Amino acid sequence: MSKMSNLDLVLDEMITTGQKMIDAATALKEMFSETAPEMSKVETKTKKKERSTCTGS
């Protein structure tokens, strides 16, 4: 394998890896930027606990 062919393969791998890193970072950003729906789940669980402690069940 020539040096140019090897360089071409390495550069292609770097580009692919970079694209996958961008995809992963985007997915993480989307996961952690959607806090409103998660907060409603936490509030619902908290309200259920408060009701069960108030009623003694």
CHARMM internal coordinates of N, CA and C (Angstrom, degrees):
IC EDIT
DIST 1 N 1 CA 1.4613
DIST 1 CA 1 C 1.5316
ANGL 1 N 1 CA 1 C 107.72
DIST 1 C 2 N 1.3084
ANGL 1 CA 1 C 2 N 115.53
DIHE 1 N 1 CA 1 C 2 N 132.03
DIST 2 N 2 CA 1.4558
ANGL 1 C 2 N 2 CA 119.31
DIHE 1 CA 1 C 2 N 2 CA -179.08
DIST 2 CA 2 C 1.5209
ANGL 2 N 2 CA 2 C 110.31
DIHE 1 C 2 N 2 CA 2 C -77.42
DIST 2 C 3 N 1.3173
ANGL 2 CA 2 C 3 N 114.56
DIHE 2 N 2 CA 2 C 3 N 163.50
DIST 3 N 3 CA 1.4725
ANGL 2 C 3 N 3 CA 119.56
DIHE 2 CA 2 C 3 N 3 CA 179.83
DIST 3 CA 3 C 1.5266
ANGL 3 N 3 CA 3 C 111.26
DIHE 2 C 3 N 3 CA 3 C -62.49
DIST 3 C 4 N 1.3182
ANGL 3 CA 3 C 4 N 117.42
DIHE 3 N 3 CA 3 C 4 N -37.48
DIST 4 N 4 CA 1.4652
ANGL 3 C 4 N 4 CA 120.35
DIHE 3 CA 3 C 4 N 4 CA -179.79
DIST 4 CA 4 C 1.5278
ANGL 4 N 4 CA 4 C 110.97
DIHE 3 C 4 N 4 CA 4 C -67.74
DIST 4 C 5 N 1.3144
ANGL 4 CA 4 C 5 N 116.47
DIHE 4 N 4 CA 4 C 5 N -38.95
DIST 5 N 5 CA 1.4580
ANGL 4 C 5 N 5 CA 120.35
DIHE 4 CA 4 C 5 N 5 CA 178.68
DIST 5 CA 5 C 1.5265
ANGL 5 N 5 CA 5 C 110.08
DIHE 4 C 5 N 5 CA 5 C -66.66
DIST 5 C 6 N 1.3277
ANGL 5 CA 5 C 6 N 115.84
DIHE 5 N 5 CA 5 C 6 N -41.40
DIST 6 N 6 CA 1.4633
ANGL 5 C 6 N 6 CA 120.85
DIHE 5 CA 5 C 6 N 6 CA 177.78
DIST 6 CA 6 C 1.5292
ANGL 6 N 6 CA 6 C 110.36
DIHE 5 C 6 N 6 CA 6 C -63.97
DIST 6 C 7 N 1.3248
ANGL 6 CA 6 C 7 N 116.51
DIHE 6 N 6 CA 6 C 7 N -43.27
DIST 7 N 7 CA 1.4640
ANGL 6 C 7 N 7 CA 121.01
DIHE 6 CA 6 C 7 N 7 CA 178.21
DIST 7 CA 7 C 1.5231
ANGL 7 N 7 CA 7 C 110.42
DIHE 6 C 7 N 7 CA 7 C -61.39
DIST 7 C 8 N 1.3148
ANGL 7 CA 7 C 8 N 116.95
DIHE 7 N 7 CA 7 C 8 N -41.43
DIST 8 N 8 CA 1.4610
ANGL 7 C 8 N 8 CA 121.46
DIHE 7 CA 7 C 8 N 8 CA 178.98
DIST 8 CA 8 C 1.5319
ANGL 8 N 8 CA 8 C 110.86
DIHE 7 C 8 N 8 CA 8 C -61.02
DIST 8 C 9 N 1.3284
ANGL 8 CA 8 C 9 N 117.13
DIHE 8 N 8 CA 8 C 9 N -43.09
DIST 9 N 9 CA 1.4642
ANGL 8 C 9 N 9 CA 120.81
DIHE 8 CA 8 C 9 N 9 CA 178.96
DIST 9 CA 9 C 1.5256
ANGL 9 N 9 CA 9 C 111.39
DIHE 8 C 9 N 9 CA 9 C -64.90
DIST 9 C 10 N 1.3278
ANGL 9 CA 9 C 10 N 116.41
DIHE 9 N 9 CA 9 C 10 N -43.21
DIST 10 N 10 CA 1.4655
ANGL 9 C 10 N 10 CA 120.42
DIHE 9 CA 9 C 10 N 10 CA -179.64
DIST 10 CA 10 C 1.5220
ANGL 10 N 10 CA 10 C 110.60
DIHE 9 C 10 N 10 CA 10 C -64.31
DIST 10 C 11 N 1.3174
ANGL 10 CA 10 C 11 N 117.21
DIHE 10 N 10 CA 10 C 11 N -42.55
DIST 11 N 11 CA 1.4641
ANGL 10 C 11 N 11 CA 120.57
DIHE 10 CA 10 C 11 N 11 CA 179.01
DIST 11 CA 11 C 1.5265
ANGL 11 N 11 CA 11 C 111.45
DIHE 10 C 11 N 11 CA 11 C -64.85
DIST 11 C 12 N 1.3287
ANGL 11 CA 11 C 12 N 116.68
DIHE 11 N 11 CA 11 C 12 N -39.81
DIST 12 N 12 CA 1.4716
ANGL 11 C 12 N 12 CA 119.40
DIHE 11 CA 11 C 12 N 12 CA 176.78
DIST 12 CA 12 C 1.5238
ANGL 12 N 12 CA 12 C 110.91
DIHE 11 C 12 N 12 CA 12 C -62.46
DIST 12 C 13 N 1.3313
ANGL 12 CA 12 C 13 N 116.98
DIHE 12 N 12 CA 12 C 13 N -41.30
DIST 13 N 13 CA 1.4627
ANGL 12 C 13 N 13 CA 120.79
DIHE 12 CA 12 C 13 N 13 CA 178.42
DIST 13 CA 13 C 1.5279
ANGL 13 N 13 CA 13 C 110.91
DIHE 12 C 13 N 13 CA 13 C -64.49
DIST 13 C 14 N 1.3333
ANGL 13 CA 13 C 14 N 116.54
DIHE 13 N 13 CA 13 C 14 N -39.93
DIST 14 N 14 CA 1.4658
ANGL 13 C 14 N 14 CA 120.25
DIHE 13 CA 13 C 14 N 14 CA 178.63
DIST 14 CA 14 C 1.5247
ANGL 14 N 14 CA 14 C 110.92
DIHE 13 C 14 N 14 CA 14 C -64.34
DIST 14 C 15 N 1.3094
ANGL 14 CA 14 C 15 N 117.17
DIHE 14 N 14 CA 14 C 15 N -41.43
DIST 15 N 15 CA 1.4681
ANGL 14 C 15 N 15 CA 121.29
DIHE 14 CA 14 C 15 N 15 CA 179.36
DIST 15 CA 15 C 1.5220
ANGL 15 N 15 CA 15 C 110.18
DIHE 14 C 15 N 15 CA 15 C -64.37
DIST 15 C 16 N 1.3311
ANGL 15 CA 15 C 16 N 116.63
DIHE 15 N 15 CA 15 C 16 N -45.53
DIST 16 N 16 CA 1.4647
ANGL 15 C 16 N 16 CA 120.72
DIHE 15 CA 15 C 16 N 16 CA 179.28
DIST 16 CA 16 C 1.5247
ANGL 16 N 16 CA 16 C 110.82
DIHE 15 C 16 N 16 CA 16 C -61.68
DIST 16 C 17 N 1.3314
ANGL 16 CA 16 C 17 N 116.37
DIHE 16 N 16 CA 16 C 17 N -44.45
DIST 17 N 17 CA 1.4627
ANGL 16 C 17 N 17 CA 120.68
DIHE 16 CA 16 C 17 N 17 CA 179.22
DIST 17 CA 17 C 1.5199
ANGL 17 N 17 CA 17 C 110.82
DIHE 16 C 17 N 17 CA 17 C -62.95
DIST 17 C 18 N 1.3104
ANGL 17 CA 17 C 18 N 117.14
DIHE 17 N 17 CA 17 C 18 N -42.03
DIST 18 N 18 CA 1.4628
ANGL 17 C 18 N 18 CA 121.10
DIHE 17 CA 17 C 18 N 18 CA 178.24
DIST 18 CA 18 C 1.5173
ANGL 18 N 18 CA 18 C 112.05
DIHE 17 C 18 N 18 CA 18 C -61.43
DIST 18 C 19 N 1.3243
ANGL 18 CA 18 C 19 N 116.07
DIHE 18 N 18 CA 18 C 19 N -41.56
DIST 19 N 19 CA 1.4654
ANGL 18 C 19 N 19 CA 119.93
DIHE 18 CA 18 C 19 N 19 CA 178.73
DIST 19 CA 19 C 1.5266
ANGL 19 N 19 CA 19 C 111.07
DIHE 18 C 19 N 19 CA 19 C -64.84
DIST 19 C 20 N 1.3316
ANGL 19 CA 19 C 20 N 116.59
DIHE 19 N 19 CA 19 C 20 N -39.17
DIST 20 N 20 CA 1.4664
ANGL 19 C 20 N 20 CA 120.09
DIHE 19 CA 19 C 20 N 20 CA 178.60
DIST 20 CA 20 C 1.5244
ANGL 20 N 20 CA 20 C 110.98
DIHE 19 C 20 N 20 CA 20 C -67.46
DIST 20 C 21 N 1.3315
ANGL 20 CA 20 C 21 N 116.60
DIHE 20 N 20 CA 20 C 21 N -36.24
DIST 21 N 21 CA 1.4674
ANGL 20 C 21 N 21 CA 119.83
DIHE 20 CA 20 C 21 N 21 CA 177.34
DIST 21 CA 21 C 1.5243
ANGL 21 N 21 CA 21 C 110.62
DIHE 20 C 21 N 21 CA 21 C -65.83
DIST 21 C 22 N 1.3102
ANGL 21 CA 21 C 22 N 117.01
DIHE 21 N 21 CA 21 C 22 N -39.86
DIST 22 N 22 CA 1.4647
ANGL 21 C 22 N 22 CA 121.04
DIHE 21 CA 21 C 22 N 22 CA 177.47
DIST 22 CA 22 C 1.5234
ANGL 22 N 22 CA 22 C 110.20
DIHE 21 C 22 N 22 CA 22 C -63.83
DIST 22 C 23 N 1.3358
ANGL 22 CA 22 C 23 N 116.77
DIHE 22 N 22 CA 22 C 23 N -43.16
DIST 23 N 23 CA 1.4711
ANGL 22 C 23 N 23 CA 120.44
DIHE 22 CA 22 C 23 N 23 CA 178.01
DIST 23 CA 23 C 1.5262
ANGL 23 N 23 CA 23 C 110.88
DIHE 22 C 23 N 23 CA 23 C -60.99
DIST 23 C 24 N 1.3390
ANGL 23 CA 23 C 24 N 116.43
DIHE 23 N 23 CA 23 C 24 N -43.08
DIST 24 N 24 CA 1.4657
ANGL 23 C 24 N 24 CA 120.36
DIHE 23 CA 23 C 24 N 24 CA -179.77
DIST 24 CA 24 C 1.5244
ANGL 24 N 24 CA 24 C 110.72
DIHE 23 C 24 N 24 CA 24 C -65.42
DIST 24 C 25 N 1.3299
ANGL 24 CA 24 C 25 N 117.18
DIHE 24 N 24 CA 24 C 25 N -43.28
DIST 25 N 25 CA 1.4617
ANGL 24 C 25 N 25 CA 120.78
DIHE 24 CA 24 C 25 N 25 CA 179.35
DIST 25 CA 25 C 1.5253
ANGL 25 N 25 CA 25 C 111.00
DIHE 24 C 25 N 25 CA 25 C -63.88
DIST 25 C 26 N 1.3105
ANGL 25 CA 25 C 26 N 117.07
DIHE 25 N 25 CA 25 C 26 N -39.56
DIST 26 N 26 CA 1.4630
ANGL 25 C 26 N 26 CA 121.21
DIHE 25 CA 25 C 26 N 26 CA 178.18
DIST 26 CA 26 C 1.5252
ANGL 26 N 26 CA 26 C 110.85
DIHE 25 C 26 N 26 CA 26 C -64.44
DIST 26 C 27 N 1.3300
ANGL 26 CA 26 C 27 N 116.36
DIHE 26 N 26 CA 26 C 27 N -42.53
DIST 27 N 27 CA 1.4671
ANGL 26 C 27 N 27 CA 120.10
DIHE 26 CA 26 C 27 N 27 CA 179.05
DIST 27 CA 27 C 1.5238
ANGL 27 N 27 CA 27 C 110.76
DIHE 26 C 27 N 27 CA 27 C -63.69
DIST 27 C 28 N 1.3299
ANGL 27 CA 27 C 28 N 117.20
DIHE 27 N 27 CA 27 C 28 N -42.51
DIST 28 N 28 CA 1.4646
ANGL 27 C 28 N 28 CA 120.43
DIHE 27 CA 27 C 28 N 28 CA 177.95
DIST 28 CA 28 C 1.5184
ANGL 28 N 28 CA 28 C 111.20
DIHE 27 C 28 N 28 CA 28 C -63.30
DIST 28 C 29 N 1.3202
ANGL 28 CA 28 C 29 N 116.37
DIHE 28 N 28 CA 28 C 29 N -42.28
DIST 29 N 29 CA 1.4622
ANGL 28 C 29 N 29 CA 120.29
DIHE 28 CA 28 C 29 N 29 CA 179.34
DIST 29 CA 29 C 1.5229
ANGL 29 N 29 CA 29 C 110.59
DIHE 28 C 29 N 29 CA 29 C -61.00
DIST 29 C 30 N 1.3322
ANGL 29 CA 29 C 30 N 116.59
DIHE 29 N 29 CA 29 C 30 N -43.15
DIST 30 N 30 CA 1.4622
ANGL 29 C 30 N 30 CA 120.48
DIHE 29 CA 29 C 30 N 30 CA 179.29
DIST 30 CA 30 C 1.5234
ANGL 30 N 30 CA 30 C 111.31
DIHE 29 C 30 N 30 CA 30 C -65.36
DIST 30 C 31 N 1.3336
ANGL 30 CA 30 C 31 N 116.80
DIHE 30 N 30 CA 30 C 31 N -39.17
DIST 31 N 31 CA 1.4666
ANGL 30 C 31 N 31 CA 120.28
DIHE 30 CA 30 C 31 N 31 CA -179.97
DIST 31 CA 31 C 1.5120
ANGL 31 N 31 CA 31 C 111.90
DIHE 30 C 31 N 31 CA 31 C -62.64
DIST 31 C 32 N 1.3249
ANGL 31 CA 31 C 32 N 115.80
DIHE 31 N 31 CA 31 C 32 N -44.50
DIST 32 N 32 CA 1.4500
ANGL 31 C 32 N 32 CA 119.61
DIHE 31 CA 31 C 32 N 32 CA -174.10
DIST 32 CA 32 C 1.5186
ANGL 32 N 32 CA 32 C 113.73
DIHE 31 C 32 N 32 CA 32 C -89.98
DIST 32 C 33 N 1.3309
ANGL 32 CA 32 C 33 N 118.24
DIHE 32 N 32 CA 32 C 33 N -8.29
DIST 33 N 33 CA 1.4604
ANGL 32 C 33 N 33 CA 119.52
DIHE 32 CA 32 C 33 N 33 CA 177.11
DIST 33 CA 33 C 1.5213
ANGL 33 N 33 CA 33 C 111.03
DIHE 32 C 33 N 33 CA 33 C -91.11
DIST 33 C 34 N 1.3211
ANGL 33 CA 33 C 34 N 118.18
DIHE 33 N 33 CA 33 C 34 N -10.39
DIST 34 N 34 CA 1.4608
ANGL 33 C 34 N 34 CA 122.40
DIHE 33 CA 33 C 34 N 34 CA 178.95
DIST 34 CA 34 C 1.5216
ANGL 34 N 34 CA 34 C 109.29
DIHE 33 C 34 N 34 CA 34 C -95.12
DIST 34 C 35 N 1.3332
ANGL 34 CA 34 C 35 N 117.04
DIHE 34 N 34 CA 34 C 35 N 68.20
DIST 35 N 35 CA 1.4581
ANGL 34 C 35 N 35 CA 120.46
DIHE 34 CA 34 C 35 N 35 CA -176.72
DIST 35 CA 35 C 1.5227
ANGL 35 N 35 CA 35 C 112.52
DIHE 34 C 35 N 35 CA 35 C -87.91
DIST 35 C 36 N 1.3133
ANGL 35 CA 35 C 36 N 118.94
DIHE 35 N 35 CA 35 C 36 N -21.61
DIST 36 N 36 CA 1.4664
ANGL 35 C 36 N 36 CA 120.91
DIHE 35 CA 35 C 36 N 36 CA -177.20
DIST 36 CA 36 C 1.5314
ANGL 36 N 36 CA 36 C 112.69
DIHE 35 C 36 N 36 CA 36 C -62.30
DIST 36 C 37 N 1.3328
ANGL 36 CA 36 C 37 N 120.59
DIHE 36 N 36 CA 36 C 37 N -48.97
DIST 37 N 37 CA 1.4665
ANGL 36 C 37 N 37 CA 119.00
DIHE 36 CA 36 C 37 N 37 CA 178.80
DIST 37 CA 37 C 1.5251
ANGL 37 N 37 CA 37 C 112.38
DIHE 36 C 37 N 37 CA 37 C -64.00
DIST 37 C 38 N 1.3160
ANGL 37 CA 37 C 38 N 117.81
DIHE 37 N 37 CA 37 C 38 N -36.53
DIST 38 N 38 CA 1.4539
ANGL 37 C 38 N 38 CA 121.11
DIHE 37 CA 37 C 38 N 38 CA 179.41
DIST 38 CA 38 C 1.5184
ANGL 38 N 38 CA 38 C 110.90
DIHE 37 C 38 N 38 CA 38 C -66.30
DIST 38 C 39 N 1.3223
ANGL 38 CA 38 C 39 N 116.64
DIHE 38 N 38 CA 38 C 39 N -37.51
DIST 39 N 39 CA 1.4576
ANGL 38 C 39 N 39 CA 119.65
DIHE 38 CA 38 C 39 N 39 CA -179.55
DIST 39 CA 39 C 1.5228
ANGL 39 N 39 CA 39 C 110.23
DIHE 38 C 39 N 39 CA 39 C -64.65
DIST 39 C 40 N 1.3082
ANGL 39 CA 39 C 40 N 117.89
DIHE 39 N 39 CA 39 C 40 N -37.44
DIST 40 N 40 CA 1.4620
ANGL 39 C 40 N 40 CA 119.35
DIHE 39 CA 39 C 40 N 40 CA -179.78
DIST 40 CA 40 C 1.5240
ANGL 40 N 40 CA 40 C 110.54
DIHE 39 C 40 N 40 CA 40 C -66.52
DIST 40 C 41 N 1.3319
ANGL 40 CA 40 C 41 N 117.84
DIHE 40 N 40 CA 40 C 41 N -34.28
DIST 41 N 41 CA 1.4605
ANGL 40 C 41 N 41 CA 120.84
DIHE 40 CA 40 C 41 N 41 CA 176.74
DIST 41 CA 41 C 1.5214
ANGL 41 N 41 CA 41 C 110.24
DIHE 40 C 41 N 41 CA 41 C -65.44
DIST 41 C 42 N 1.3282
ANGL 41 CA 41 C 42 N 116.62
DIHE 41 N 41 CA 41 C 42 N -42.94
DIST 42 N 42 CA 1.4624
ANGL 41 C 42 N 42 CA 121.07
DIHE 41 CA 41 C 42 N 42 CA -179.99
DIST 42 CA 42 C 1.5162
ANGL 42 N 42 CA 42 C 109.96
DIHE 41 C 42 N 42 CA 42 C -65.08
DIST 42 C 43 N 1.3268
ANGL 42 CA 42 C 43 N 117.23
DIHE 42 N 42 CA 42 C 43 N -42.21
DIST 43 N 43 CA 1.4661
ANGL 42 C 43 N 43 CA 120.92
DIHE 42 CA 42 C 43 N 43 CA 179.64
DIST 43 CA 43 C 1.5214
ANGL 43 N 43 CA 43 C 110.73
DIHE 42 C 43 N 43 CA 43 C -63.38
DIST 43 C 44 N 1.3124
ANGL 43 CA 43 C 44 N 117.88
DIHE 43 N 43 CA 43 C 44 N -39.29
DIST 44 N 44 CA 1.4607
ANGL 43 C 44 N 44 CA 121.45
DIHE 43 CA 43 C 44 N 44 CA 179.68
DIST 44 CA 44 C 1.5205
ANGL 44 N 44 CA 44 C 110.28
DIHE 43 C 44 N 44 CA 44 C -63.97
DIST 44 C 45 N 1.3294
ANGL 44 CA 44 C 45 N 117.11
DIHE 44 N 44 CA 44 C 45 N -44.30
DIST 45 N 45 CA 1.4572
ANGL 44 C 45 N 45 CA 120.73
DIHE 44 CA 44 C 45 N 45 CA 179.03
DIST 45 CA 45 C 1.5223
ANGL 45 N 45 CA 45 C 110.65
DIHE 44 C 45 N 45 CA 45 C -63.54
DIST 45 C 46 N 1.3326
ANGL 45 CA 45 C 46 N 116.89
DIHE 45 N 45 CA 45 C 46 N -40.30
DIST 46 N 46 CA 1.4578
ANGL 45 C 46 N 46 CA 121.11
DIHE 45 CA 45 C 46 N 46 CA 179.80
DIST 46 CA 46 C 1.5226
ANGL 46 N 46 CA 46 C 110.41
DIHE 45 C 46 N 46 CA 46 C -64.79
DIST 46 C 47 N 1.3230
ANGL 46 CA 46 C 47 N 117.38
DIHE 46 N 46 CA 46 C 47 N -42.17
DIST 47 N 47 CA 1.4666
ANGL 46 C 47 N 47 CA 121.21
DIHE 46 CA 46 C 47 N 47 CA 179.73
DIST 47 CA 47 C 1.5217
ANGL 47 N 47 CA 47 C 110.71
DIHE 46 C 47 N 47 CA 47 C -64.31
DIST 47 C 48 N 1.3378
ANGL 47 CA 47 C 48 N 117.28
DIHE 47 N 47 CA 47 C 48 N -38.92
DIST 48 N 48 CA 1.4588
ANGL 47 C 48 N 48 CA 120.58
DIHE 47 CA 47 C 48 N 48 CA 178.56
DIST 48 CA 48 C 1.5263
ANGL 48 N 48 CA 48 C 110.38
DIHE 47 C 48 N 48 CA 48 C -63.76
DIST 48 C 49 N 1.3333
ANGL 48 CA 48 C 49 N 116.80
DIHE 48 N 48 CA 48 C 49 N -41.10
DIST 49 N 49 CA 1.4623
ANGL 48 C 49 N 49 CA 120.69
DIHE 48 CA 48 C 49 N 49 CA 179.06
DIST 49 CA 49 C 1.5184
ANGL 49 N 49 CA 49 C 110.43
DIHE 48 C 49 N 49 CA 49 C -64.95
DIST 49 C 50 N 1.3325
ANGL 49 CA 49 C 50 N 116.53
DIHE 49 N 49 CA 49 C 50 N -41.22
DIST 50 N 50 CA 1.4647
ANGL 49 C 50 N 50 CA 120.16
DIHE 49 CA 49 C 50 N 50 CA 179.98
DIST 50 CA 50 C 1.5238
ANGL 50 N 50 CA 50 C 110.24
DIHE 49 C 50 N 50 CA 50 C -63.08
DIST 50 C 51 N 1.3172
ANGL 50 CA 50 C 51 N 117.17
DIHE 50 N 50 CA 50 C 51 N -41.87
DIST 51 N 51 CA 1.4660
ANGL 50 C 51 N 51 CA 120.66
DIHE 50 CA 50 C 51 N 51 CA 179.77
DIST 51 CA 51 C 1.5235
ANGL 51 N 51 CA 51 C 111.01
DIHE 50 C 51 N 51 CA 51 C -65.34
DIST 51 C 52 N 1.3241
ANGL 51 CA 51 C 52 N 117.09
DIHE 51 N 51 CA 51 C 52 N -40.58
DIST 52 N 52 CA 1.4595
ANGL 51 C 52 N 52 CA 119.02
DIHE 51 CA 51 C 52 N 52 CA -177.71
DIST 52 CA 52 C 1.5210
ANGL 52 N 52 CA 52 C 110.96
DIHE 51 C 52 N 52 CA 52 C -70.46
DIST 52 C 53 N 1.3326
ANGL 52 CA 52 C 53 N 119.03
DIHE 52 N 52 CA 52 C 53 N -32.22
DIST 53 N 53 CA 1.4597
ANGL 52 C 53 N 53 CA 120.30
DIHE 52 CA 52 C 53 N 53 CA 177.78
DIST 53 CA 53 C 1.5166
ANGL 53 N 53 CA 53 C 110.90
DIHE 52 C 53 N 53 CA 53 C -76.96
DIST 53 C 54 N 1.3136
ANGL 53 CA 53 C 54 N 117.43
DIHE 53 N 53 CA 53 C 54 N -30.39
DIST 54 N 54 CA 1.4670
ANGL 53 C 54 N 54 CA 120.66
DIHE 53 CA 53 C 54 N 54 CA 178.83
DIST 54 CA 54 C 1.5246
ANGL 54 N 54 CA 54 C 111.47
DIHE 53 C 54 N 54 CA 54 C -72.68
DIST 54 C 55 N 1.3218
ANGL 54 CA 54 C 55 N 116.56
DIHE 54 N 54 CA 54 C 55 N -36.15
DIST 55 N 55 CA 1.4624
ANGL 54 C 55 N 55 CA 119.82
DIHE 54 CA 54 C 55 N 55 CA -177.42
DIST 55 CA 55 C 1.5213
ANGL 55 N 55 CA 55 C 112.01
DIHE 54 C 55 N 55 CA 55 C -88.92
DIST 55 C 56 N 1.3351
ANGL 55 CA 55 C 56 N 115.90
DIHE 55 N 55 CA 55 C 56 N -10.76
DIST 56 N 56 CA 1.4473
ANGL 55 C 56 N 56 CA 120.13
DIHE 55 CA 55 C 56 N 56 CA 178.31
DIST 56 CA 56 C 1.5116
ANGL 56 N 56 CA 56 C 114.06
DIHE 55 C 56 N 56 CA 56 C 81.91
DIST 56 C 57 N 1.3391
ANGL 56 CA 56 C 57 N 118.70
DIHE 56 N 56 CA 56 C 57 N 14.40
DIST 57 N 57 CA 1.4608
ANGL 56 C 57 N 57 CA 120.04
DIHE 56 CA 56 C 57 N 57 CA 179.50
DIST 57 CA 57 C 1.4959
ANGL 57 N 57 CA 57 C 112.28
DIHE 56 C 57 N 57 CA 57 C -95.31
END
COOR INIT
IC SEED 1 N 1 CA 1 C
IC BUILD
